Amino acid sequence: MQDYNLDTKDLRKFGITMGIAFAVITFFILFRHKQGIFATLSVSILFFIFAFIMTNLLKPVYILWMKLAFILGWINTRLILIIMFYLVLTPMSIVLRLLGKDLLDRKIDKNRDSYWHKKEAKVFNVSDYERQF
């Protein structure tokens, strides 16, 4: 983990952001369900109070929130990589193997002298150097 050297300004921004987030959740609950807004409204008001009056009380909440964010980021990264591998790369490699394609040109031909691919001769001009890709 990292060291949290926080100043009052960072904690105040965190408190205001969380207060706004819980206020938005409160209004969403109010318009959708018409009840049960007391808890989220209270949390929103507490975050605003702590952000403007008692900023240092937000430090443990901030550290806990960042630890949770770190854990969720670790899980999401692995989950996205697993999904990409098994839902994109694996089916693509199976299809290419069934079609007999070898995109990396891995087969070894003992009769070849070299595996060098000759490039066609081209006269370069200034625009080729400006737009290399």
MDTraj code that builds the backbone (N, CA, C; nanometers):
import mdtraj as md
import numpy as np

residues = "MET GLN ASP TYR ASN LEU ASP THR LYS ASP LEU ARG LYS PHE GLY ILE THR MET GLY ILE ALA PHE ALA VAL ILE THR PHE PHE ILE LEU PHE ARG HIS LYS GLN GLY ILE PHE ALA THR LEU SER VAL SER ILE LEU PHE PHE ILE PHE ALA PHE ILE MET THR ASN LEU LEU LYS PRO VAL TYR ILE LEU TRP MET LYS LEU ALA PHE ILE LEU GLY TRP ILE ASN THR ARG LEU ILE LEU ILE ILE MET PHE TYR LEU VAL LEU THR PRO MET SER ILE VAL LEU ARG LEU LEU GLY LYS ASP LEU LEU ASP ARG LYS ILE ASP LYS ASN ARG ASP SER TYR TRP HIS LYS LYS GLU ALA LYS VAL PHE ASN VAL SER ASP TYR GLU ARG GLN PHE".split()
xyz = np.array([
    [0.0837, -0.1180, 0.0000],
    [0.0000, 0.0000, 0.0000],
    [0.0885, 0.1247, 0.0000],
    [0.0249, 0.2359, -0.0029],
    [0.1007, 0.3593, -0.0096],
    [0.0841, 0.4400, 0.1190],
    [0.1697, 0.5369, 0.1352],
    [0.1638, 0.6243, 0.2505],
    [0.0687, 0.7387, 0.2174],
    [-0.0250, 0.7642, 0.3064],
    [-0.1247, 0.8675, 0.2813],
    [-0.0845, 0.9963, 0.3530],
    [-0.0081, 1.0789, 0.2867],
    [0.0264, 1.2106, 0.3393],
    [-0.0774, 1.3088, 0.2877],
    [-0.1792, 1.3298, 0.3677],
    [-0.2914, 1.4120, 0.3241],
    [-0.2886, 1.5468, 0.3944],
    [-0.3218, 1.6485, 0.3196],
    [-0.3383, 1.7784, 0.3818],
    [-0.4878, 1.8085, 0.3916],
    [-0.5195, 1.9186, 0.4516],
    [-0.6588, 1.9556, 0.4756],
    [-0.7356, 1.9735, 0.3452],
    [-0.6692, 2.0252, 0.2441],
    [-0.7352, 2.0500, 0.1154],
    [-0.7805, 1.9187, 0.0511],
    [-0.6943, 1.8157, 0.0533],
    [-0.7307, 1.6867, -0.0056],
    [-0.8464, 1.6225, 0.0698],
    [-0.8416, 1.6285, 0.2019],
    [-0.9503, 1.5704, 0.2812],
    [-1.0806, 1.6467, 0.2598],
    [-1.0714, 1.7785, 0.2445],
    [-1.1915, 1.8581, 0.2201],
    [-1.2533, 1.8218, 0.0844],
    [-1.1685, 1.8045, -0.0176],
    [-1.2203, 1.7640, -0.1493],
    [-1.2869, 1.6268, -0.1414],
    [-1.2254, 1.5346, -0.0664],
    [-1.2839, 1.4021, -0.0492],
    [-1.4199, 1.4116, 0.0194],
    [-1.4293, 1.4917, 0.1265],
    [-1.5554, 1.5065, 0.1985],
    [-1.6645, 1.5676, 0.1125],
    [-1.6300, 1.6680, 0.0346],
    [-1.7289, 1.7312, -0.0536],
    [-1.7737, 1.6335, -0.1616],
    [-1.6796, 1.5606, -0.2186],
    [-1.7143, 1.4633, -0.3230],
    [-1.8069, 1.3554, -0.2689],
    [-1.7740, 1.3021, -0.1525],
    [-1.8589, 1.1983, -0.0938],
    [-1.9947, 1.2555, -0.0530],
    [-1.9960, 1.3786, -0.0026],
    [-2.1228, 1.4420, 0.0319],
    [-2.2123, 1.4591, -0.0893],
    [-2.1547, 1.5019, -0.2001],
    [-2.2321, 1.5166, -0.3243],
    [-2.2793, 1.3806, -0.3738],
    [-2.1926, 1.2800, -0.3659],
    [-2.2301, 1.1463, -0.4125],
    [-2.3475, 1.0920, -0.3313],
    [-2.3423, 1.1054, -0.1996],
    [-2.4532, 1.0569, -0.1176],
    [-2.5779, 1.1426, -0.1355],
    [-2.5636, 1.2707, -0.1661],
    [-2.6803, 1.3547, -0.1948],
    [-2.7483, 1.3094, -0.3235],
    [-2.6692, 1.2751, -0.4245],
    [-2.7263, 1.2244, -0.5501],
    [-2.7982, 1.0923, -0.5251],
    [-2.7372, 1.0050, -0.4461],
    [-2.8029, 0.8778, -0.4120],
    [-2.9322, 0.9045, -0.3363],
    [-2.9322, 1.0030, -0.2467],
    [-3.0525, 1.0386, -0.1713],
    [-3.1640, 1.0840, -0.2641],
    [-3.1322, 1.1713, -0.3595],
    [-3.2354, 1.2182, -0.4518],
    [-3.2846, 1.1060, -0.5421],
    [-3.1964, 1.0161, -0.5809],
    [-3.2387, 0.9015, -0.6618],
    [-3.3359, 0.8145, -0.5828],
    [-3.3048, 0.7881, -0.4565],
    [-3.3942, 0.7076, -0.3724],
    [-3.5254, 0.7813, -0.3506],
    [-3.5196, 0.9117, -0.3313],
    [-3.6402, 0.9911, -0.3080],
    [-3.7351, 0.9842, -0.4272],
    [-3.6826, 0.9980, -0.5487],
    [-3.7684, 0.9988, -0.6662],
    [-3.8120, 0.8594, -0.7084],
    [-3.7368, 0.7572, -0.6733],
    [-3.7723, 0.6211, -0.7140],
    [-3.8591, 0.5498, -0.6103],
    [-3.8240, 0.5654, -0.4817],
    [-3.8890, 0.4846, -0.3793],
    [-3.9722, 0.5669, -0.2812],
    [-3.9498, 0.6931, -0.2740],
    [-4.0237, 0.7859, -0.1885],
    [-4.0070, 0.7590, -0.0386],
    [-3.9169, 0.6708, -0.0005],
    [-3.8949, 0.6435, 0.1417],
    [-3.7523, 0.5950, 0.1640],
    [-3.7100, 0.5968, 0.2884],
    [-3.5788, 0.5445, 0.3224],
    [-3.4634, 0.6358, 0.2876],
    [-3.4879, 0.7671, 0.2859],
    [-3.3800, 0.8584, 0.2482],
    [-3.3036, 0.9115, 0.3685],
    [-3.3517, 0.8816, 0.4887],
    [-3.2900, 0.9396, 0.6084],
    [-3.1436, 0.8989, 0.6229],
    [-3.1112, 0.7735, 0.5999],
    [-2.9738, 0.7255, 0.6192],
    [-2.8777, 0.7916, 0.5207],
    [-2.9128, 0.7920, 0.3931],
    [-2.8210, 0.8491, 0.2942],
    [-2.8118, 1.0012, 0.3077],
    [-2.9228, 1.0648, 0.3431],
    [-2.9195, 1.2096, 0.3648],
    [-2.8332, 1.2438, 0.4863],
    [-2.8425, 1.1632, 0.5917],
    [-2.7604, 1.1851, 0.7111],
    [-2.6122, 1.1692, 0.6792],
    [-2.5775, 1.0660, 0.6035],
    [-2.4376, 1.0442, 0.5661],
    [-2.3878, 1.1601, 0.4802],
    [-2.4713, 1.2076, 0.3892],
    [-2.4335, 1.3202, 0.3040],
    [-2.4073, 1.4456, 0.3878],
    [-2.4963, 1.4742, 0.4804],
    [-2.4798, 1.5920, 0.5664],
    [-2.3552, 1.5779, 0.6539],
    [-2.3312, 1.4573, 0.7064],
    [-2.2116, 1.4347, 0.7882],
    [-2.0839, 1.4574, 0.7082],
    [-2.0818, 1.4102, 0.5849],
    [-1.9629, 1.4329, 0.5022],
    [-1.9409, 1.5822, 0.4776],
    [-2.0487, 1.6564, 0.4527],
    [-2.0336, 1.8009, 0.4330],
    [-1.9853, 1.8697, 0.5609],
    [-2.0399, 1.8293, 0.6760],
    [-1.9970, 1.8893, 0.8032],
    [-1.8499, 1.8596, 0.8286],
    [-1.8118, 1.7325, 0.8093],
    [-1.6718, 1.6958, 0.8314],
    [-1.5798, 1.7658, 0.7316],
    [-1.6271, 1.7869, 0.6102],
    [-1.5429, 1.8504, 0.5085],
    [-1.5142, 1.9964, 0.5425],
    [-1.6111, 2.0642, 0.6012],
    [-1.5928, 2.2070, 0.6253],
    [-1.5521, 2.2411, 0.7686],
    [-1.5860, 2.1549, 0.8653],
    [-1.5587, 2.1902, 1.0048],
    [-1.4513, 2.1017, 1.0673],
    [-1.4693, 1.9698, 1.0588],
    [-1.3770, 1.8756, 1.1245],
    [-1.3096, 1.7878, 1.0193],
    [-1.2235, 1.8462, 0.9422],
    [-1.1633, 1.7785, 0.8273],
    [-1.0784, 1.6585, 0.8679],
    [-1.0103, 1.6657, 0.9808],
    [-0.9215, 1.5566, 1.0212],
    [-0.9964, 1.4277, 1.0534],
    [-1.1257, 1.4372, 1.0833],
    [-1.2037, 1.3162, 1.1098],
    [-1.2271, 1.2345, 0.9828],
    [-1.2031, 1.2944, 0.8672],
    [-1.2214, 1.2225, 0.7409],
    [-1.1021, 1.1348, 0.7038],
    [-0.9897, 1.1521, 0.7716],
    [-0.8691, 1.0772, 0.7337],
    [-0.8876, 0.9256, 0.7448],
    [-0.9419, 0.8699, 0.8538],
    [-0.9615, 0.7241, 0.8580],
    [-1.0597, 0.6751, 0.7513],
    [-1.1626, 0.7548, 0.7240],
    [-1.2596, 0.7169, 0.6206],
    [-1.1923, 0.7173, 0.4840],
    [-1.1093, 0.8184, 0.4603],
    [-1.0368, 0.8276, 0.3335],
    [-0.9426, 0.7084, 0.3156],
    [-0.8686, 0.6735, 0.4206],
    [-0.7754, 0.5605, 0.4115],
    [-0.8513, 0.4311, 0.3862],
    [-0.9617, 0.4100, 0.4566],
    [-1.0436, 0.2901, 0.4342],
    [-1.0984, 0.2874, 0.2917],
    [-1.1431, 0.4029, 0.2436],
    [-1.1972, 0.4125, 0.1076],
    [-1.0902, 0.3818, 0.0024],
    [-0.9698, 0.4309, 0.0232],
    [-0.8609, 0.4053, -0.0711],
    [-0.8173, 0.2588, -0.0683],
    [-0.8196, 0.1958, 0.0488],
    [-0.7882, 0.0527, 0.0563],
    [-0.8930, -0.0282, -0.0183],
    [-1.0195, 0.0087, -0.0023],
    [-1.1262, -0.0591, -0.0755],
    [-1.1101, -0.0378, -0.2259],
    [-1.0747, 0.0831, -0.2662],
    [-1.0537, 0.1121, -0.4086],
    [-0.9364, 0.0324, -0.4634],
    [-0.8302, 0.0168, -0.3847],
    [-0.7150, -0.0617, -0.4279],
    [-0.7541, -0.2081, -0.4486],
    [-0.8299, -0.2627, -0.3557],
    [-0.8741, -0.4030, -0.3671],
    [-0.9643, -0.4204, -0.4885],
    [-1.0590, -0.3290, -0.5069],
    [-1.1489, -0.3389, -0.6226],
    [-1.0732, -0.3230, -0.7541],
    [-0.9743, -0.2357, -0.7576],
    [-0.8927, -0.2202, -0.8780],
    [-0.8139, -0.3463, -0.9089],
    [-0.7603, -0.4111, -0.8066],
    [-0.6858, -0.5355, -0.8248],
    [-0.7778, -0.6439, -0.8809],
    [-0.8985, -0.6550, -0.8248],
    [-0.9941, -0.7563, -0.8708],
    [-1.0403, -0.7259, -1.0129],
    [-1.0745, -0.6005, -1.0407],
    [-1.1238, -0.5639, -1.1739],
    [-1.0199, -0.5872, -1.2819],
    [-0.8943, -0.5571, -1.2533],
    [-0.7888, -0.5785, -1.3520],
    [-0.7798, -0.7248, -1.3897],
    [-0.7749, -0.8113, -1.2897],
    [-0.7657, -0.9545, -1.3180],
    [-0.8899, -1.0055, -1.3886],
    [-1.0064, -0.9567, -1.3478],
    [-1.1312, -1.0000, -1.4096],
    [-1.1368, -0.9602, -1.5570],
    [-1.0980, -0.8382, -1.5880],
    [-1.0984, -0.7924, -1.7273],
    [-0.9987, -0.8712, -1.8107],
    [-0.8804, -0.8974, -1.7558],
    [-0.7811, -0.9753, -1.8301],
    [-0.8276, -1.1184, -1.8536],
    [-0.8912, -1.1796, -1.7544],
    [-0.9427, -1.3161, -1.7708],
    [-1.0516, -1.3190, -1.8769],
    [-1.1426, -1.2226, -1.8717],
    [-1.2507, -1.2178, -1.9709],
    [-1.1942, -1.1977, -2.1107],
    [-1.0985, -1.1070, -2.1249],
    [-1.0377, -1.0851, -2.2570],
    [-0.9692, -1.2111, -2.3082],
    [-0.8987, -1.2810, -2.2202],
    [-0.8256, -1.3992, -2.2637],
    [-0.9214, -1.5095, -2.3060],
    [-1.0206, -1.5402, -2.2220],
    [-1.1064, -1.6548, -2.2495],
    [-1.2196, -1.6250, -2.3470],
    [-1.2615, -1.5015, -2.3603],
    [-1.3716, -1.4707, -2.4518],
    [-1.3264, -1.4113, -2.5847],
    [-1.2016, -1.3644, -2.5937],
    [-1.1535, -1.3062, -2.7192],
    [-1.0376, -1.3862, -2.7761],
    [-0.9297, -1.3975, -2.7009],
    [-0.8088, -1.4593, -2.7547],
    [-0.8220, -1.6099, -2.7745],
    [-0.8814, -1.6800, -2.6787],
    [-0.8937, -1.8255, -2.6917],
    [-0.9815, -1.8650, -2.8103],
    [-1.1026, -1.8095, -2.8269],
    [-1.1808, -1.8466, -2.9456],
    [-1.1116, -1.8090, -3.0763],
    [-1.0428, -1.6943, -3.0774],
    [-0.9729, -1.6530, -3.1983],
    [-0.8616, -1.7523, -3.2321],
    [-0.7877, -1.7983, -3.1315],
    [-0.6807, -1.8941, -3.1604],
    [-0.7371, -2.0285, -3.2031],
    [-0.8501, -2.0688, -3.1469],
    [-0.9122, -2.1954, -3.1884],
    [-0.9565, -2.1873, -3.3335],
    [-1.0192, -2.0774, -3.3720],
    [-1.0644, -2.0605, -3.5110],
    [-0.9449, -2.0583, -3.6056],
    [-0.8394, -1.9873, -3.5692],
    [-0.7213, -1.9814, -3.6560],
    [-0.6547, -2.1180, -3.6693],
    [-0.6522, -2.1960, -3.5629],
    [-0.5955, -2.3311, -3.5724],
    [-0.6810, -2.4208, -3.6600],
    [-0.8133, -2.4074, -3.6482],
    [-0.9014, -2.4885, -3.7327],
    [-0.8864, -2.4522, -3.8798],
    [-0.8580, -2.3258, -3.9073],
    [-0.8383, -2.2815, -4.0451],
    [-0.6956, -2.3054, -4.0941],
    [-0.6076, -2.3485, -4.0059],
    [-0.4697, -2.3765, -4.0444],
    [-0.3849, -2.2522, -4.0623],
    [-0.4232, -2.1425, -3.9992],
    [-0.3477, -2.0172, -4.0116],
    [-0.2375, -2.0118, -3.9061],
    [-0.1241, -1.9545, -3.9441],
    [-0.0132, -1.9326, -3.8520],
    [0.0316, -1.7877, -3.8683],
    [-0.0285, -1.6986, -3.7893],
    [-0.0029, -1.5555, -3.8045],
    [0.1391, -1.5163, -3.7656],
    [0.2038, -1.5965, -3.6829],
    [0.3400, -1.5642, -3.6408],
    [0.4455, -1.6291, -3.7289],
    [0.4046, -1.7068, -3.8240],
    [0.4955, -1.7756, -3.9162],
    [0.6003, -1.8558, -3.8381],
    [0.5492, -1.9457, -3.7524],
    [0.6365, -2.0206, -3.6624],
    [0.6909, -2.1498, -3.7219],
    [0.6378, -2.1918, -3.8342],
    [0.6848, -2.3191, -3.8900],
    [0.8278, -2.3045, -3.9440],
    [0.9071, -2.4055, -3.9201],
    [1.0478, -2.4032, -3.9608],
    [1.0635, -2.4850, -4.0885],
    [1.1212, -2.4216, -4.1880],
    [1.1487, -2.4888, -4.3147],
    [1.2995, -2.5103, -4.3235],
    [1.3418, -2.6357, -4.3164],
    [1.4854, -2.6663, -4.3158],
    [1.5510, -2.6409, -4.4510],
    [1.4734, -2.6289, -4.5558],
    [1.5287, -2.6063, -4.6894],
    [1.5551, -2.4582, -4.7177],
    [1.5045, -2.3682, -4.6344],
    [1.5241, -2.2249, -4.6569],
    [1.6607, -2.1812, -4.6075],
    [1.7196, -2.0883, -4.6800],
    [1.8478, -2.0327, -4.6377],
    [1.8293, -1.9231, -4.5323],
    [1.7195, -1.8464, -4.5457],
    [1.6987, -1.7343, -4.4559],
    [1.5486, -1.7111, -4.4390],
    [1.5117, -1.6518, -4.3291],
    [1.3724, -1.6168, -4.3044],
    [1.3491, -1.4664, -4.3220],
    [1.4427, -1.3994, -4.3820],
    [1.4321, -1.2562, -4.4047],
    [1.3238, -1.2287, -4.5076],
    [1.2357, -1.1316, -4.4777],
    [1.1312, -1.0909, -4.5711],
    [1.1780, -0.9646, -4.6415],
    [1.1942, -0.9730, -4.7718],
    [1.2389, -0.8564, -4.8488],
    [1.1248, -0.7570, -4.8604],
    [1.1609, -0.6327, -4.8454],
    [1.0633, -0.5261, -4.8563],
    [1.0761, -0.4619, -4.9929],
    [0.9641, -0.4224, -5.0471],
    [0.9677, -0.3603, -5.1789],
    [1.0378, -0.2249, -5.1721],
    [1.1072, -0.1923, -5.2750],
    [1.1800, -0.0654, -5.2806],
    [1.0804, 0.0482, -5.2992],
    [1.0989, 0.1532, -5.2228],
    [1.0079, 0.2662, -5.2292],
    [1.0889, 0.3937, -5.2138],
    [1.0515, 0.4939, -5.2902],
    [1.1162, 0.6238, -5.2785],
    [1.0405, 0.7020, -5.1716],
    [1.1124, 0.7441, -5.0685],
    [1.0497, 0.8166, -4.9589],
    [1.0511, 0.9658, -4.9874],
    [0.9419, 1.0305, -4.9464],
    [0.9362, 1.1754, -4.9560],
    [0.9104, 1.2328, -4.8161],
    [0.8974, 1.3623, -4.8067],
    [0.8864, 1.4286, -4.6767],
    [0.7613, 1.3846, -4.6015],
    [0.6507, 1.3648, -4.6692],
    [0.5273, 1.3274, -4.6000],
    [0.5380, 1.1889, -4.5358],
    [0.6195, 1.0994, -4.5907],
    [0.6395, 0.9683, -4.5288],
    [0.7097, 0.9806, -4.3939],
    [0.7974, 1.0768, -4.3813],
    [0.8682, 1.0964, -4.2552],
    [0.7816, 1.1706, -4.1535],
    [0.6899, 1.2535, -4.2018],
    [0.6027, 1.3266, -4.1112],
    [0.4922, 1.2377, -4.0570],
    [0.4400, 1.1466, -4.1373],
    [0.3325, 1.0564, -4.0963],
    [0.3868, 0.9139, -4.0992],
    [0.4584, 0.8770, -3.9960],
    [0.5261, 0.7485, -3.9944],
    [0.4314, 0.6307, -3.9754],
    [0.3179, 0.6561, -3.9187],
    [0.2273, 0.5447, -3.8954],
    [0.1088, 0.5554, -3.9864],
])
top = md.Topology()
chain = top.add_chain()
for i, resn in enumerate(residues, 1):
    res = top.add_residue(resn, chain, resSeq=i)
    for name in ("N", "CA", "C"):
        top.add_atom(name, md.element.get_by_symbol(name[0]), res)
traj = md.Trajectory(xyz[None], top)
